[in-house]
Amino acid sequence: MESKLIKEERKEFVISELLYFEVTKLGDGRQLYEGSLAELELLHIREKIKQARKVAVEQII
């Protein structure tokens, strides 16, 4: 039971991070809350990479 609560808390955290990056839907058009934790984690990693690249380019210019 406790691991389910931890998973839900992690899912809420990842969704809030994605919303901070202005991501409101999954690639297939579903709402974030409809995605699995694994799907959300993958999207979160991709967005963090995208943001890191953006910052790196801005530092060069």
Secondary structure, 3 states (H helix, E strand, C coil): CHHHHHHHHHHHHHHHHHHHCCCCECCCCCEHHHCCHHHHHHHHHHHHHHHHHHHHHHHHC
